[in-house]
Structures are given as C-alpha cells and as structure tokens.
Amino acid sequence: MGSQRPPVPERPAAPKRADVPPQTAAEDVAAEESGGVAAAGSGRTRLLAVLWPPRITRAQLIVALLLFVLGLGLAIQVRSTSDNSALRGARQEDLVRILDELDDRTARLEGEKRRLEDQRAELENSSDQAEEARRQTVEKEQQLGVLAGTVAAQGPGINVTIRDPRRTVQADMLLDAIQELRAAGAEAIQINDVRIVADSSFADTTRGVRIGDRTVRAPFRFKVIGKPQDLEPALNIPGGVVQSLEKEQAEVVITPSKRVVVDALRPVKRPDYARSSSQ
C-alpha cells in the first residue's frame, strides 16, 4: 500500500470587509457639520442673551455721567483758553509794557501796605494818641468820600473821549473800560456828568446807556484820576478796550493830564437801620 499524506486542514476564510457605501459617509459628515452649526448657533444665542439687553447698574450709570460731565468741562475750558488768549499775537514790546504794568500794580500794593504800617506805628508811638486818631479819622473820611462819590476829587489822570457815530457802543463796553481802569489803579471816575462808584449799574436803552438812574449819550467823556502811566496802557493792551471799540467803528482819544477834576457827586443816603458800632 502506498503511503497516504495526511489531509491538510483548511484555513479559515478571512472575514469580508464591509464596504461603507459612499452615501453613508457623506451623511455622517453632514450630521457632524449640522451638529457643529447647531452648537455654534446655541453659543451665539447664549452670548446674545447675556449681552442684550444690557444690564446697567445704578453705580455704572453714575460713573458714566460723571465722566461725561468731566470731559465736557475739560473741553469747554480748553476751548475757552484757546479762544480768549488776547496775548497770543501780541508783540514783544506790548508784552514788556504789560509786564511793567503788573510790576507797577505790585509796587502800588506794597506802598499801600507800608503806608498802613506807618499809620499803625504813628498810633502806637504818638504822645497824643487820641488827637492822632481823630486826624486819621478825618483823613479816612475824606478818602472814603472820594471812593463813595460824595466828595469831589482832583489829581493827575487821563481824559478819555469815545465818539460813537454809528451808535454801536453798548453798556458792556463802557463797563469793560471801567473795570480796566479800576484794575490799573483809578481812584475816581466820572462819565459825562455821572459819578462812577462801586455799585454803579450799566444798561442799554433806546436813548443811550443808563448808568444807575441817569442816561448818558455819546460822545462818552471819561474823567479818571490815577497814575497816567498805568491808566493809558491798561486801555491800549492788545485785544483790550480800545481795540474792541475801534472794531465797532468808534473813535477813542486818550489824553493824559496833570490835573483832572472829578466833580460829579452822588447824594449821601442815610441808612435806615445800620448805625456805627462806636456810638
């Protein structure tokens, strides 16, 4: 007998790969994308829900309002500073003159301080203090009378004439001139036949400018007692009174004088209730 070979065992068949249809893969990708879009849309919805409508607390509103007011104030201040700088285009000689005027004002104040100190020393050292006090009282009364407009005054100063052919000069322009003169050391002022004092009021009328209860018309004639070297430059500073009036087609003439007489008087009014505490 011939020899027989043992039978060869059969190998198990390999499992067949399941082929994924192309349509199924496309559907899976679409599903994943739609899920991502839905998630993104849900995220945006939650973000909008958080941000809108805005939830503003009372403290945040107050802080925002304060910041707005602060910024508005700073803007107005910067604009006012840039618009009202009258010395921006001033020449060097004008600036030097203004500086000299400020130095003169400082010197006047220092002189007034020394005078008051001398008066105090006289009162302290006088052998007859009562008589010295009476003398100073009379002198002070005269000075206050000049300031109050109840006493006539004379001294060096300037005469100012403002001609207004177009009738464009208004009350506020005259008031500006008065303020500049007072700042420069004017001690007594008269416009036409009206004495100017601390409580003088200015108002425009159809017939002219009313000062207190009197009406004055152009030409306006100022009589001013003070140091002419201080009074005239105060009116002629760049952007000052003279330039403002000339822009309104008014003519201004300033004449220094060694003797100016201010003789318009204010009536003395007796107070109804106030009495001297020394009585």
Steps between C-alpha positions, in 0.01 A plus 500: 500500500620821416539759780225760527566864586308638787233738394596867510262698727312772330584857600210698639374750253587867581202708594381711222539888544178671508513767240343824623282641236605850391156635585535389865838680544363821355203483731731460804705806401185703446371391838820604670497840323136562587576413861790752502282771346229431751755521783640825360155646459414402855824673624416823320147490637633464854752784442228732367280406792778610735587822319158625391311666634792663690476482875625837632520549871432831670866536601616452138249760381621756757867440409423540129312825565785640710755413232284671236469819707875501571587460134255773398647740758855432381401556139330831582800616704748413225289675237452807720874520565585472132233751391551766769877524497523871419877496526556222246594738218643780716828657404802484727479868592132456594585208728778703661257788559243266658770353724602851607138577580478193722819605674352846559186347651714292733697809599176687575380222725833490680482877549148473643622231737787719621265797545265298719791372702621860551154603618496220751844601625387862536203394706715282720777758552309829502507690829143613439343188355147639521585806288691288249208262477259789431730637230521165328124459534436828316751404231340159462157660475620715210648197327180300541299797375706502182445127451128528579459793260371742764811722491657673198856400413788627292840367402702364209330264260363470148207629295341247265256595225304230315317619188237263367360621164346160421349459848662159545652559844301310760486494877724195538780675308491797737498260794808323359678834483408577862630162617830542315547848650425377851744212459765752393451705819232758411382672820216717366305469173233711337316441171342817363320634811462166685734392780605135478519308827508137608125444466451682167290296259507514119212419262418563134200716409361639177625846598852403608663324795336519841745525790310459823197727459663732243526462123813607313549532126799508267752644495595336829752711690696328777680692774731265684733578791800271543850445371493580127791265430282212623158609375579560134681166434216315673259618230745440214602140570459263202142381479401753766248782525632727224528222241151370587349846457685565176362173360154652554603808295527715813776759545698509825721792604709477822664812641722486811470798734673623813172627645168327450196621692226253583216711636187294433362392839279224630237596759573392857244248615439446867455131581166402647625232736881491511671708765863542598607249761714767672194708601 
